[in-house]
């Protein structure tokens, strides 16, 4: 089994109102050392070992569903795990 | 400047309806090799280098705001970056 960790983040050029809101909340709690906050999605996928082409498959999932490639970037990490 | 990557995920014991919905959507797109999907939050924080105790500060931010520690786990990674 493969555990694939997918990180989806807004592109640098895209405004992040949610990140801004969290930054302001942290400042109101006196965490003034925080300069910037960017919020994204983190997904863990468990994928069968017998998948034909793991990279192609993960890229396609990201580009078709998991990320909005117009405004988001994605990256992923693969780890082999023992099936539970 | 420190870049802190925070990963917030639902505890294993907590049902993940959002992850389930994504898994079903991937199956409907013929990505049948996907066995499970867990969805979480990914945050990137830029923090001043002169923070007194970075670990204590990040832990407190996570436990007070960024994660709901009743149902979520969090972990983080720290990287030193050049201020832009």
Backbone of each chain as nested JSON, in Angstrom:
{
  "chains": [
    {"id": "A", "residues": [
      {"number": 1, "name": "UNK", "atoms": {"N": [0.853, -1.205, 0.0], "CA": [0.0, 0.0, 0.0], "C": [0.887, 1.252, 0.0]}},
      {"number": 2, "name": "UNK", "atoms": {"N": [0.44, 2.265, -0.712], "CA": [1.155, 3.551, -0.695], "C": [0.342, 4.566, 0.112]}},
      {"number": 3, "name": "UNK", "atoms": {"N": [1.037, 5.327, 0.965], "CA": [0.385, 6.488, 1.602], "C": [0.9, 7.719, 0.853]}},
      {"number": 4, "name": "UNK", "atoms": {"N": [-0.022, 8.449, 0.227], "CA": [0.364, 9.635, -0.529], "C": [-0.139, 10.867, 0.224]}},
      {"number": 5, "name": "UNK", "atoms": {"N": [0.809, 11.735, 0.585], "CA": [0.435, 12.983, 1.273], "C": [0.371, 14.105, 0.23]}},
      {"number": 6, "name": "UNK", "atoms": {"N": [-0.803, 14.709, 0.094], "CA": [-0.99, 15.761, -0.905], "C": [-1.152, 17.103, -0.186]}},
      {"number": 7, "name": "UNK", "atoms": {"N": [-0.396, 18.095, -0.665], "CA": [-0.462, 19.446, -0.09], "C": [-0.975, 20.384, -1.18]}},
      {"number": 8, "name": "UNK", "atoms": {"N": [-2.097, 21.012, -0.915], "CA": [-2.675, 21.941, -1.89], "C": [-2.656, 23.336, -1.284]}},
      {"number": 9, "name": "UNK", "atoms": {"N": [-2.013, 24.273, -1.958], "CA": [-1.915, 25.642, -1.42], "C": [-2.316, 26.653, -2.486]}},
      {"number": 10, "name": "UNK", "atoms": {"N": [-2.806, 27.776, -2.018], "CA": [-3.139, 28.843, -2.956], "C": [-1.844, 29.367, -3.595]}},
      {"number": 11, "name": "UNK", "atoms": {"N": [-1.919, 29.749, -4.855], "CA": [-0.738, 30.345, -5.492], "C": [-0.354, 31.623, -4.756]}},
      {"number": 12, "name": "UNK", "atoms": {"N": [0.955, 31.94, -4.79], "CA": [1.46, 33.128, -4.083], "C": [0.69, 34.378, -4.51]}},
      {"number": 13, "name": "UNK", "atoms": {"N": [0.327, 34.43, -5.801], "CA": [-0.314, 35.652, -6.347], "C": [-1.774, 35.772, -5.911]}},
      {"number": 14, "name": "UNK", "atoms": {"N": [-2.317, 34.722, -5.325], "CA": [-3.746, 34.733, -4.961], "C": [-3.913, 35.188, -3.511]}},
      {"number": 15, "name": "UNK", "atoms": {"N": [-4.803, 36.115, -3.286], "CA": [-5.095, 36.624, -1.941], "C": [-5.627, 35.482, -1.071]}},
      {"number": 16, "name": "UNK", "atoms": {"N": [-5.266, 35.51, 0.215], "CA": [-5.722, 34.431, 1.103], "C": [-6.489, 35.026, 2.289]}},
      {"number": 17, "name": "UNK", "atoms": {"N": [-7.765, 35.363, 2.089], "CA": [-8.539, 35.995, 3.16], "C": [-8.624, 35.136, 4.417]}},
      {"number": 18, "name": "UNK", "atoms": {"N": [-8.68, 33.806, 4.216], "CA": [-8.776, 32.907, 5.367], "C": [-7.477, 32.99, 6.18]}},
      {"number": 19, "name": "UNK", "atoms": {"N": [-6.356, 32.99, 5.474], "CA": [-5.067, 33.117, 6.146], "C": [-4.962, 34.436, 6.892]}},
      {"number": 20, "name": "UNK", "atoms": {"N": [-5.471, 35.489, 6.25], "CA": [-5.465, 36.809, 6.879], "C": [-6.294, 36.822, 8.165]}},
      {"number": 21, "name": "UNK", "atoms": {"N": [-7.448, 36.192, 8.104], "CA": [-8.334, 36.141, 9.275], "C": [-7.641, 35.406, 10.424]}},
      {"number": 22, "name": "UNK", "atoms": {"N": [-6.957, 34.317, 10.116], "CA": [-6.265, 33.553, 11.164], "C": [-5.118, 34.396, 11.732]}},
      {"number": 23, "name": "UNK", "atoms": {"N": [-4.411, 35.112, 10.834], "CA": [-3.311, 35.971, 11.311], "C": [-3.84, 37.034, 12.284]}},
      {"number": 24, "name": "UNK", "atoms": {"N": [-4.952, 37.658, 11.911], "CA": [-5.525, 38.686, 12.794], "C": [-5.973, 38.094, 14.126]}},
      {"number": 25, "name": "UNK", "atoms": {"N": [-6.523, 36.888, 14.063], "CA": [-6.957, 36.224, 15.308], "C": [-5.733, 35.937, 16.182]}},
      {"number": 26, "name": "UNK", "atoms": {"N": [-4.646, 35.462, 15.58], "CA": [-3.43, 35.183, 16.349], "C": [-2.877, 36.48, 16.958]}},
      {"number": 27, "name": "UNK", "atoms": {"N": [-2.93, 37.552, 16.206], "CA": [-2.465, 38.852, 16.747], "C": [-3.338, 39.271, 17.926]}},
      {"number": 28, "name": "UNK", "atoms": {"N": [-4.63, 39.059, 17.818], "CA": [-5.531, 39.458, 18.926], "C": [-5.265, 38.604, 20.166]}},
      {"number": 29, "name": "UNK", "atoms": {"N": [-4.578, 37.446, 19.964], "CA": [-4.219, 36.585, 21.106], "C": [-2.757, 36.831, 21.514]}},
      {"number": 30, "name": "UNK", "atoms": {"N": [-2.214, 37.969, 21.029], "CA": [-0.844, 38.411, 21.353], "C": [0.266, 37.549, 20.754]}},
      {"number": 31, "name": "UNK", "atoms": {"N": [-0.023, 36.834, 19.691], "CA": [1.05, 36.141, 18.966], "C": [1.546, 37.08, 17.862]}},
      {"number": 32, "name": "UNK", "atoms": {"N": [2.138, 38.199, 18.283], "CA": [2.487, 39.237, 17.303], "C": [3.711, 38.884, 16.452]}},
      {"number": 33, "name": "UNK", "atoms": {"N": [4.404, 37.796, 16.835], "CA": [5.567, 37.368, 16.06], "C": [5.171, 36.736, 14.712]}},
      {"number": 34, "name": "UNK", "atoms": {"N": [3.838, 36.528, 14.536], "CA": [3.387, 35.902, 13.289], "C": [3.273, 36.961, 12.189]}},
      {"number": 35, "name": "UNK", "atoms": {"N": [4.037, 36.789, 11.109], "CA": [4.019, 37.775, 10.037], "C": [3.008, 37.451, 8.948]}},
      {"number": 36, "name": "UNK", "atoms": {"N": [2.842, 36.163, 8.682], "CA": [1.931, 35.785, 7.591], "C": [1.399, 34.378, 7.836]}},
      {"number": 37, "name": "UNK", "atoms": {"N": [0.187, 34.139, 7.354], "CA": [-0.419, 32.805, 7.469], "C": [-1.029, 32.466, 6.109]}},
      {"number": 38, "name": "UNK", "atoms": {"N": [-0.688, 31.293, 5.588], "CA": [-1.312, 30.81, 4.352], "C": [-1.984, 29.479, 4.686]}},
      {"number": 39, "name": "UNK", "atoms": {"N": [-3.234, 29.329, 4.287], "CA": [-3.988, 28.126, 4.639], "C": [-4.168, 27.276, 3.374]}},
      {"number": 40, "name": "UNK", "atoms": {"N": [-3.99, 25.956, 3.534], "CA": [-4.207, 25.071, 2.384], "C": [-4.86, 23.784, 2.828]}},
      {"number": 41, "name": "UNK", "atoms": {"N": [-4.903, 22.838, 1.898], "CA": [-5.522, 21.535, 2.214], "C": [-4.42, 20.483, 2.297]}},
      {"number": 42, "name": "UNK", "atoms": {"N": [-4.654, 19.534, 3.211], "CA": [-3.701, 18.426, 3.383], "C": [-4.504, 17.136, 3.268]}},
      {"number": 43, "name": "UNK", "atoms": {"N": [-4.13, 16.256, 2.375], "CA": [-4.887, 15.009, 2.191], "C": [-3.953, 13.815, 2.271]}},
      {"number": 44, "name": "UNK", "atoms": {"N": [-4.435, 12.763, 2.919], "CA": [-3.694, 11.509, 2.969], "C": [-4.494, 10.46, 2.204]}},
      {"number": 45, "name": "UNK", "atoms": {"N": [-3.908, 9.925, 1.158], "CA": [-4.576, 8.899, 0.34], "C": [-3.872, 7.562, 0.547]}},
      {"number": 46, "name": "UNK", "atoms": {"N": [-4.652, 6.511, 0.741], "CA": [-4.088, 5.156, 0.763], "C": [-4.385, 4.531, -0.6]}},
      {"number": 47, "name": "UNK", "atoms": {"N": [-3.337, 4.122, -1.306], "CA": [-3.511, 3.651, -2.683], "C": [-2.917, 2.245, -2.834]}},
      {"number": 48, "name": "UNK", "atoms": {"N": [-3.674, 1.379, -3.521], "CA": [-3.22, 0.007, -3.773], "C": [-1.831, -0.017, -4.407]}},
      {"number": 49, "name": "UNK", "atoms": {"N": [-1.059, -1.047, -4.005], "CA": [0.302, -1.168, -4.556], "C": [0.267, -1.558, -6.034]}},
      {"number": 50, "name": "UNK", "atoms": {"N": [-0.855, -2.146, -6.487], "CA": [-0.846, -2.65, -7.868], "C": [-1.276, -1.599, -8.882]}},
      {"number": 51, "name": "UNK", "atoms": {"N": [-1.305, -0.313, -8.441], "CA": [-1.651, 0.746, -9.39], "C": [-0.597, 0.763, -10.507]}},
      {"number": 52, "name": "UNK", "atoms": {"N": [-1.038, 0.929, -11.727], "CA": [-0.123, 0.841, -12.881], "C": [0.979, 1.895, -12.79]}},
      {"number": 53, "name": "UNK", "atoms": {"N": [0.563, 3.167, -12.747], "CA": [1.561, 4.261, -12.73], "C": [1.145, 5.234, -11.632]}},
      {"number": 54, "name": "UNK", "atoms": {"N": [1.769, 5.103, -10.461], "CA": [1.34, 5.888, -9.294], "C": [1.431, 7.393, -9.555]}},
      {"number": 55, "name": "UNK", "atoms": {"N": [2.571, 7.845, -10.066], "CA": [2.737, 9.29, -10.28], "C": [1.681, 9.846, -11.239]}},
      {"number": 56, "name": "UNK", "atoms": {"N": [1.49, 9.132, -12.345], "CA": [0.505, 9.622, -13.327], "C": [-0.881, 9.674, -12.691]}},
      {"number": 57, "name": "UNK", "atoms": {"N": [-1.178, 8.646, -11.914], "CA": [-2.49, 8.547, -11.273], "C": [-2.702, 9.697, -10.272]}},
      {"number": 58, "name": "UNK", "atoms": {"N": [-1.706, 9.934, -9.448], "CA": [-1.838, 10.983, -8.416], "C": [-1.932, 12.36, -9.077]}},
      {"number": 59, "name": "UNK", "atoms": {"N": [-1.104, 12.563, -10.092], "CA": [-1.161, 13.859, -10.811], "C": [-2.562, 14.08, -11.385]}},
      {"number": 60, "name": "UNK", "atoms": {"N": [-3.113, 13.02, -11.978], "CA": [-4.425, 13.165, -12.608], "C": [-5.5, 13.457, -11.552]}},
      {"number": 61, "name": "UNK", "atoms": {"N": [-5.436, 12.748, -10.401], "CA": [-6.4, 12.999, -9.32], "C": [-6.302, 14.443, -8.86]}},
      {"number": 62, "name": "UNK", "atoms": {"N": [-5.064, 14.929, -8.699], "CA": [-4.879, 16.305, -8.228], "C": [-5.443, 17.289, -9.243]}},
      {"number": 63, "name": "UNK", "atoms": {"N": [-5.115, 17.059, -10.506], "CA": [-5.498, 18.07, -11.512], "C": [-6.981, 18.003, -11.868]}},
      {"number": 64, "name": "UNK", "atoms": {"N": [-7.608, 16.845, -11.637], "CA": [-9.035, 16.736, -11.981], "C": [-9.966, 17.02, -10.803]}},
      {"number": 65, "name": "UNK", "atoms": {"N": [-9.452, 16.758, -9.551], "CA": [-10.385, 16.881, -8.415], "C": [-9.801, 17.576, -7.186]}},
      {"number": 66, "name": "UNK", "atoms": {"N": [-8.61, 17.124, -6.767], "CA": [-8.127, 17.54, -5.444], "C": [-7.646, 18.997, -5.406]}},
      {"number": 67, "name": "UNK", "atoms": {"N": [-7.199, 19.515, -6.516], "CA": [-6.72, 20.917, -6.529], "C": [-7.407, 21.677, -7.655]}},
      {"number": 68, "name": "UNK", "atoms": {"N": [-7.632, 22.964, -7.418], "CA": [-8.146, 23.824, -8.489], "C": [-6.914, 24.488, -9.115]}},
      {"number": 69, "name": "UNK", "atoms": {"N": [-6.44, 23.922, -10.208], "CA": [-5.126, 24.331, -10.722], "C": [-5.123, 25.756, -11.296]}},
      {"number": 70, "name": "UNK", "atoms": {"N": [-6.305, 26.384, -11.349], "CA": [-6.329, 27.786, -11.81], "C": [-5.742, 28.68, -10.716]}},
      {"number": 71, "name": "UNK", "atoms": {"N": [-6.046, 28.367, -9.443], "CA": [-5.59, 29.242, -8.349], "C": [-4.741, 28.502, -7.309]}},
      {"number": 72, "name": "UNK", "atoms": {"N": [-4.601, 27.191, -7.469], "CA": [-3.874, 26.428, -6.452], "C": [-2.684, 25.684, -7.051]}},
      {"number": 73, "name": "UNK", "atoms": {"N": [-1.658, 25.492, -6.213], "CA": [-0.534, 24.616, -6.543], "C": [-0.704, 23.348, -5.712]}},
      {"number": 74, "name": "UNK", "atoms": {"N": [-0.126, 22.232, -6.177], "CA": [-0.141, 21.016, -5.354], "C": [1.236, 20.364, -5.393]}},
      {"number": 75, "name": "UNK", "atoms": {"N": [1.557, 19.644, -4.352], "CA": [2.741, 18.77, -4.354], "C": [2.394, 17.552, -3.514]}},
      {"number": 76, "name": "UNK", "atoms": {"N": [3.126, 16.471, -3.683], "CA": [2.781, 15.271, -2.911], "C": [4.041, 14.485, -2.565]}},
      {"number": 77, "name": "UNK", "atoms": {"N": [3.892, 13.689, -1.525], "CA": [4.98, 12.818, -1.077], "C": [4.426, 11.401, -1.006]}},
      {"number": 78, "name": "UNK", "atoms": {"N": [5.256, 10.428, -1.379], "CA": [4.798, 9.025, -1.389], "C": [5.57, 8.243, -0.346]}},
      {"number": 79, "name": "UNK", "atoms": {"N": [4.865, 7.424, 0.402], "CA": [5.507, 6.552, 1.389], "C": [4.869, 5.179, 1.253]}},
      {"number": 80, "name": "UNK", "atoms": {"N": [5.725, 4.12, 1.298], "CA": [5.15, 2.777, 1.254], "C": [4.802, 2.346, 2.668]}},
      {"number": 81, "name": "UNK", "atoms": {"N": [3.605, 1.862, 2.877], "CA": [3.178, 1.453, 4.224], "C": [2.633, 0.033, 4.168]}},
      {"number": 82, "name": "UNK", "atoms": {"N": [2.603, -0.613, 5.338], "CA": [2.044, -1.963, 5.41], "C": [0.534, -1.817, 5.501]}},
      {"number": 83, "name": "UNK", "atoms": {"N": [-0.195, -2.553, 4.667], "CA": [-1.661, -2.475, 4.687], "C": [-2.174, -2.921, 6.046]}},
      {"number": 84, "name": "UNK", "atoms": {"N": [-3.138, -2.141, 6.592], "CA": [-3.682, -2.517, 7.92], "C": [-4.815, -3.523, 7.82]}}
    ]},
    {"id": "B", "residues": [
      {"number": 1, "name": "UNK", "atoms": {"N": [13.823, 34.696, 9.796], "CA": [12.398, 34.353, 9.737], "C": [12.256, 32.833, 9.765]}},
      {"number": 2, "name": "UNK", "atoms": {"N": [11.248, 32.342, 10.433], "CA": [10.967, 30.901, 10.442], "C": [9.714, 30.642, 9.6]}},
      {"number": 3, "name": "UNK", "atoms": {"N": [9.779, 29.601, 8.759], "CA": [8.553, 29.132, 8.094], "C": [8.138, 27.865, 8.834]}},
      {"number": 4, "name": "UNK", "atoms": {"N": [6.937, 27.909, 9.422], "CA": [6.447, 26.755, 10.175], "C": [5.295, 26.133, 9.39]}},
      {"number": 5, "name": "UNK", "atoms": {"N": [5.46, 24.846, 9.053], "CA": [4.387, 24.123, 8.343], "C": [3.591, 23.323, 9.378]}},
      {"number": 6, "name": "UNK", "atoms": {"N": [2.301, 23.612, 9.459], "CA": [1.446, 22.952, 10.451], "C": [0.482, 22.02, 9.715]}},
      {"number": 7, "name": "UNK", "atoms": {"N": [0.4, 20.771, 10.202], "CA": [-0.502, 19.78, 9.609], "C": [-1.542, 19.411, 10.67]}},
      {"number": 8, "name": "UNK", "atoms": {"N": [-2.788, 19.645, 10.372], "CA": [-3.868, 19.33, 11.314], "C": [-4.736, 18.25, 10.686]}},
      {"number": 9, "name": "UNK", "atoms": {"N": [-4.866, 17.108, 11.377], "CA": [-5.659, 16.009, 10.822], "C": [-6.647, 15.5, 11.864]}},
      {"number": 10, "name": "UNK", "atoms": {"N": [-7.728, 14.939, 11.377], "CA": [-8.703, 14.354, 12.287], "C": [-8.082, 13.127, 12.953]}},
      {"number": 11, "name": "UNK", "atoms": {"N": [-8.42, 12.899, 14.201], "CA": [-7.928, 11.695, 14.881], "C": [-8.427, 10.461, 14.13]}},
      {"number": 12, "name": "UNK", "atoms": {"N": [-7.65, 9.375, 14.194], "CA": [-8.001, 8.136, 13.49], "C": [-9.409, 7.679, 13.88]}},
      {"number": 13, "name": "UNK", "atoms": {"N": [-9.757, 7.89, 15.163], "CA": [-11.046, 7.373, 15.677], "C": [-12.229, 8.212, 15.193]}},
      {"number": 14, "name": "UNK", "atoms": {"N": [-11.951, 9.371, 14.593], "CA": [-13.03, 10.278, 14.191], "C": [-13.411, 10.022, 12.73]}},
      {"number": 15, "name": "UNK", "atoms": {"N": [-14.684, 9.875, 12.484], "CA": [-15.194, 9.674, 11.119], "C": [-14.836, 10.874, 10.252]}},
      {"number": 16, "name": "UNK", "atoms": {"N": [-14.545, 10.63, 8.97], "CA": [-14.155, 11.722, 8.071], "C": [-15.093, 11.751, 6.858]}},
      {"number": 17, "name": "UNK", "atoms": {"N": [-16.293, 12.316, 7.014], "CA": [-17.259, 12.321, 5.913], "C": [-16.735, 13.03, 4.665]}},
      {"number": 18, "name": "UNK", "atoms": {"N": [-15.928, 14.077, 4.883], "CA": [-15.381, 14.815, 3.74], "C": [-14.411, 13.909, 2.96]}},
      {"number": 19, "name": "UNK", "atoms": {"N": [-13.58, 13.188, 3.71], "CA": [-12.657, 12.26, 3.066], "C": [-13.41, 11.171, 2.309]}},
      {"number": 20, "name": "UNK", "atoms": {"N": [-14.484, 10.707, 2.918], "CA": [-15.316, 9.682, 2.271], "C": [-15.926, 10.187, 0.964]}},
      {"number": 21, "name": "UNK", "atoms": {"N": [-16.394, 11.415, 1.01], "CA": [-17.005, 12.01, -0.193], "C": [-15.968, 12.114, -1.313]}},
      {"number": 22, "name": "UNK", "atoms": {"N": [-14.755, 12.511, -0.959], "CA": [-13.697, 12.635, -1.981], "C": [-13.351, 11.243, -2.519]}},
      {"number": 23, "name": "UNK", "atoms": {"N": [-13.297, 10.246, -1.621], "CA": [-12.99, 8.877, -2.066], "C": [-14.055, 8.397, -3.07]}},
      {"number": 24, "name": "UNK", "atoms": {"N": [-15.317, 8.642, -2.743], "CA": [-16.391, 8.213, -3.654], "C": [-16.305, 8.954, -4.991]}},
      {"number": 25, "name": "UNK", "atoms": {"N": [-15.955, 10.212, -4.934], "CA": [-15.813, 10.99, -6.177], "C": [-14.659, 10.416, -7.015]}},
      {"number": 26, "name": "UNK", "atoms": {"N": [-13.555, 10.079, -6.366], "CA": [-12.411, 9.503, -7.098], "C": [-12.81, 8.152, -7.706]}},
      {"number": 27, "name": "UNK", "atoms": {"N": [-13.577, 7.369, -6.966], "CA": [-14.035, 6.069, -7.505], "C": [-14.934, 6.296, -8.718]}},
      {"number": 28, "name": "UNK", "atoms": {"N": [-15.785, 7.303, -8.656], "CA": [-16.688, 7.566, -9.795], "C": [-15.889, 8.042, -11.01]}},
      {"number": 29, "name": "UNK", "atoms": {"N": [-14.643, 8.467, -10.781], "CA": [-13.773, 8.887, -11.893], "C": [-12.788, 7.755, -12.245]}},
      {"number": 30, "name": "UNK", "atoms": {"N": [-13.143, 6.521, -11.766], "CA": [-12.362, 5.31, -12.068], "C": [-10.98, 5.259, -11.413]}},
      {"number": 31, "name": "UNK", "atoms": {"N": [-10.775, 5.996, -10.347], "CA": [-9.528, 5.848, -9.589], "C": [-9.79, 4.835, -8.478]}},
      {"number": 32, "name": "UNK", "atoms": {"N": [-10.046, 3.58, -8.904], "CA": [-10.473, 2.569, -7.935], "C": [-9.344, 2.075, -7.045]}},
      {"number": 33, "name": "UNK", "atoms": {"N": [-8.099, 2.441, -7.385], "CA": [-6.958, 2.028, -6.573], "C": [-6.912, 2.776, -5.231]}},
      {"number": 34, "name": "UNK", "atoms": {"N": [-7.781, 3.796, -5.079], "CA": [-7.766, 4.582, -3.839], "C": [-8.575, 3.862, -2.765]}},
      {"number": 35, "name": "UNK", "atoms": {"N": [-7.914, 3.503, -1.655], "CA": [-8.591, 2.772, -0.591], "C": [-9.184, 3.685, 0.472]}},
      {"number": 36, "name": "UNK", "atoms": {"N": [-8.486, 4.791, 0.735], "CA": [-8.982, 5.676, 1.799], "C": [-8.479, 7.09, 1.553]}},
      {"number": 37, "name": "UNK", "atoms": {"N": [-9.263, 8.065, 1.99], "CA": [-8.866, 9.472, 1.884], "C": [-9.157, 10.141, 3.227]}},
      {"number": 38, "name": "UNK", "atoms": {"N": [-8.159, 10.827, 3.787], "CA": [-8.352, 11.616, 5.005], "C": [-7.99, 13.057, 4.662]}},
      {"number": 39, "name": "UNK", "atoms": {"N": [-8.872, 13.971, 5.029], "CA": [-8.654, 15.381, 4.669], "C": [-8.29, 16.162, 5.93]}},
      {"number": 40, "name": "UNK", "atoms": {"N": [-7.293, 17.052, 5.797], "CA": [-6.924, 17.881, 6.953], "C": [-6.577, 19.282, 6.495]}},
      {"number": 41, "name": "UNK", "atoms": {"N": [-6.037, 20.05, 7.425], "CA": [-5.647, 21.435, 7.121], "C": [-4.126, 21.528, 7.078]}},
      {"number": 42, "name": "UNK", "atoms": {"N": [-3.667, 22.396, 6.18], "CA": [-2.215, 22.621, 6.049], "C": [-1.998, 24.127, 6.146]}},
      {"number": 43, "name": "UNK", "atoms": {"N": [-1.175, 24.564, 7.073], "CA": [-0.953, 26.006, 7.241], "C": [0.528, 26.316, 7.205]}},
      {"number": 44, "name": "UNK", "atoms": {"N": [0.858, 27.415, 6.549], "CA": [2.244, 27.899, 6.535], "C": [2.278, 29.224, 7.286]}},
      {"number": 45, "name": "UNK", "atoms": {"N": [3.063, 29.264, 8.365], "CA": [3.179, 30.493, 9.159], "C": [4.587, 31.059, 8.997]}},
      {"number": 46, "name": "UNK", "atoms": {"N": [4.669, 32.369, 8.782], "CA": [5.974, 33.047, 8.792], "C": [6.107, 33.733, 10.146]}},
      {"number": 47, "name": "UNK", "atoms": {"N": [7.156, 33.372, 10.887], "CA": [7.284, 33.869, 12.264], "C": [8.64, 34.553, 12.448]}},
      {"number": 48, "name": "UNK", "atoms": {"N": [8.59, 35.713, 13.136], "CA": [9.825, 36.482, 13.414], "C": [10.864, 35.609, 14.089]}},
      {"number": 49, "name": "UNK", "atoms": {"N": [12.146, 35.893, 13.714], "CA": [13.236, 35.112, 14.315], "C": [13.419, 35.434, 15.792]}},
      {"number": 50, "name": "UNK", "atoms": {"N": [12.948, 36.637, 16.216], "CA": [13.225, 37.026, 17.61], "C": [12.182, 36.505, 18.592]}},
      {"number": 51, "name": "UNK", "atoms": {"N": [11.358, 35.545, 18.136], "CA": [10.38, 34.964, 19.064], "C": [11.144, 34.296, 20.208]}},
      {"number": 52, "name": "UNK", "atoms": {"N": [10.634, 34.454, 21.421], "CA": [11.366, 33.944, 22.596], "C": [11.522, 32.429, 22.531]}},
      {"number": 53, "name": "UNK", "atoms": {"N": [10.39, 31.717, 22.466], "CA": [10.444, 30.248, 22.467], "C": [9.53, 29.756, 21.346]}},
      {"number": 54, "name": "UNK", "atoms": {"N": [10.124, 29.436, 20.186], "CA": [9.329, 29.103, 18.997], "C": [8.416, 27.9, 19.246]}},
      {"number": 55, "name": "UNK", "atoms": {"N": [8.98, 26.833, 19.798], "CA": [8.175, 25.624, 20.008], "C": [6.984, 25.888, 20.921]}},
      {"number": 56, "name": "UNK", "atoms": {"N": [7.249, 26.567, 22.032], "CA": [6.156, 26.842, 22.976], "C": [5.086, 27.684, 22.293]}},
      {"number": 57, "name": "UNK", "atoms": {"N": [5.547, 28.654, 21.517], "CA": [4.625, 29.557, 20.835], "C": [3.758, 28.807, 19.828]}},
      {"number": 58, "name": "UNK", "atoms": {"N": [4.391, 27.972, 19.016], "CA": [3.644, 27.24, 17.975], "C": [2.668, 26.258, 18.622]}},
      {"number": 59, "name": "UNK", "atoms": {"N": [3.133, 25.571, 19.673], "CA": [2.233, 24.633, 20.375], "C": [1.001, 25.367, 20.897]}},
      {"number": 60, "name": "UNK", "atoms": {"N": [1.247, 26.547, 21.471], "CA": [0.125, 27.295, 22.055], "C": [-0.846, 27.75, 20.963]}},
      {"number": 61, "name": "UNK", "atoms": {"N": [-0.294, 28.223, 19.827], "CA": [-1.175, 28.65, 18.717], "C": [-2.02, 27.469, 18.236]}},
      {"number": 62, "name": "UNK", "atoms": {"N": [-1.375, 26.306, 18.111], "CA": [-2.11, 25.12, 17.631], "C": [-3.21, 24.755, 18.616]}},
      {"number": 63, "name": "UNK", "atoms": {"N": [-2.857, 24.715, 19.902], "CA": [-3.818, 24.223, 20.884], "C": [-4.924, 25.227, 21.191]}},
      {"number": 64, "name": "UNK", "atoms": {"N": [-4.643, 26.52, 20.93], "CA": [-5.674, 27.53, 21.237], "C": [-6.533, 27.898, 20.024]}},
      {"number": 65, "name": "UNK", "atoms": {"N": [-5.927, 27.752, 18.81], "CA": [-6.682, 28.238, 17.651], "C": [-6.639, 27.32, 16.425]}},
      {"number": 66, "name": "UNK", "atoms": {"N": [-5.435, 26.881, 16.054], "CA": [-5.297, 26.251, 14.737], "C": [-5.867, 24.836, 14.68]}},
      {"number": 67, "name": "UNK", "atoms": {"N": [-5.901, 24.149, 15.818], "CA": [-6.436, 22.778, 15.829], "C": [-7.492, 22.652, 16.926]}},
      {"number": 68, "name": "UNK", "atoms": {"N": [-8.473, 21.818, 16.664], "CA": [-9.462, 21.505, 17.702], "C": [-8.981, 20.213, 18.36]}},
      {"number": 69, "name": "UNK", "atoms": {"N": [-8.265, 20.343, 19.474], "CA": [-7.551, 19.181, 20.02], "C": [-8.483, 18.106, 20.58]}},
      {"number": 70, "name": "UNK", "atoms": {"N": [-9.789, 18.387, 20.6], "CA": [-10.724, 17.341, 21.029], "C": [-10.823, 16.267, 19.944]}},
      {"number": 71, "name": "UNK", "atoms": {"N": [-10.821, 16.686, 18.676], "CA": [-11.004, 15.716, 17.583], "C": [-9.849, 15.716, 16.581]}},
      {"number": 72, "name": "UNK", "atoms": {"N": [-8.897, 16.629, 16.759], "CA": [-7.816, 16.722, 15.78], "C": [-6.446, 16.533, 16.419]}},
      {"number": 73, "name": "UNK", "atoms": {"N": [-5.522, 16.012, 15.617], "CA": [-4.112, 15.963, 15.998], "C": [-3.391, 17.035, 15.178]}},
      {"number": 74, "name": "UNK", "atoms": {"N": [-2.234, 17.502, 15.668], "CA": [-1.435, 18.435, 14.856], "C": [0.033, 18.055, 14.96]}},
      {"number": 75, "name": "UNK", "atoms": {"N": [0.771, 18.378, 13.928], "CA": [2.231, 18.29, 13.983], "C": [2.783, 19.435, 13.152]}},
      {"number": 76, "name": "UNK", "atoms": {"N": [4.042, 19.778, 13.352], "CA": [4.582, 20.906, 12.581], "C": [6.058, 20.7, 12.287]}},
      {"number": 77, "name": "UNK", "atoms": {"N": [6.485, 21.388, 11.245], "CA": [7.886, 21.353, 10.836], "C": [8.392, 22.793, 10.765]}},
      {"number": 78, "name": "UNK", "atoms": {"N": [9.65, 23.016, 11.18], "CA": [10.199, 24.373, 11.183], "C": [11.337, 24.471, 10.177]}},
      {"number": 79, "name": "UNK", "atoms": {"N": [11.331, 25.538, 9.419], "CA": [12.413, 25.778, 8.453], "C": [12.821, 27.241, 8.589]}},
      {"number": 80, "name": "UNK", "atoms": {"N": [14.144, 27.497, 8.588], "CA": [14.571, 28.894, 8.635], "C": [14.629, 29.42, 7.207]}},
      {"number": 81, "name": "UNK", "atoms": {"N": [14.028, 30.575, 6.963], "CA": [14.016, 31.147, 5.611], "C": [14.514, 32.586, 5.67]}},
      {"number": 82, "name": "UNK", "atoms": {"N": [14.94, 33.08, 4.506], "CA": [15.385, 34.465, 4.442], "C": [14.14, 35.33, 4.295]}},
      {"number": 83, "name": "UNK", "atoms": {"N": [14.044, 36.385, 5.108], "CA": [12.872, 37.26, 5.045], "C": [12.816, 37.91, 3.67]}},
      {"number": 84, "name": "UNK", "atoms": {"N": [11.585, 37.929, 3.087], "CA": [11.471, 38.535, 1.735], "C": [11.301, 40.04, 1.804]}}
    ]}
  ]
}
